[in-house]
Amino acid sequence: MQRMPARVFAYVLASDAQTHTAAELAEGLQVSPAAISGAVRLLVDMSMLVRDRAPGDRVDHYRIYSDDIWMTVVGRQESMYRHIDTLLSNGLRTLAPGPGHRRVHETREFYRFVESQFDTLATRWEAHRAALRTSREPVRSASGE
């Protein structure tokens, strides 16, 4: 992600406020409104931020797309993984056996493996997230990290 959208997203993510106007973002980040405009447009297009406007209000307010933004982002990757699988499978049909074929094959299998873990990962994350929200102490992952 480019620097300004990353800064805007980090600011909104870390803020206690539920929403921010472009003016508030510009002031908080000490940048021009034009810099904010391009950043929020990209973040809205990426579905990381949502633009809301209250009825009768003339100012847009921006908020995080989802309370569980990271699983939302990971879940959106599934179609990309399917596309990569198709590209790599097509590539394998054109490559002669050899080291290049093996590397492309292993790359495809890596993506297939990661995609196959999405449902398990989501289930484990939900349990871990629930524990985080009920615990006063930091919760260690199942792997002990």
Steps between C-alpha positions, in 0.01 A plus 500: 500500500624849426622715788209745538219241486699293751533800732130581472400139564733470799364826643137389468582152631680632810256780575236471770257701284245297305516727192717776358440774248764575238576825685555310825730254324699781337536679833590184691761395246613857431464464125303678230135420432604399146725228642209370707263507204709261293577275795139455613386444141747211468409359844128516418566330163693229688207465744726572795311819584134585456373846411184596687293814498225575748170615345514875446874511570733632232816343637619145438609293799742210467516188716662158495309266267455224755562448869699193394678671211789255473284190451297704252818583308625139513160369388511724194823335393328174406413614148857620450628158608269328250625733226863428590423127497360530147802699379749258654310195368503649151870572535573144608342366181747703293816422698722204427600283797791649688588734785277782373201267475567371852517854643177606329332177615611559861381859477156385383486241777599762758210723393263202499615406849455853635154529341400163649578639845272807481198335664710344776681827554173693523361255757818512707513878477140535623578285805823689565326836455226398743766405756676833445182690571426315823855487640687770687834343415642466148392171345771287342432331171436126487861454390618670821640806325 
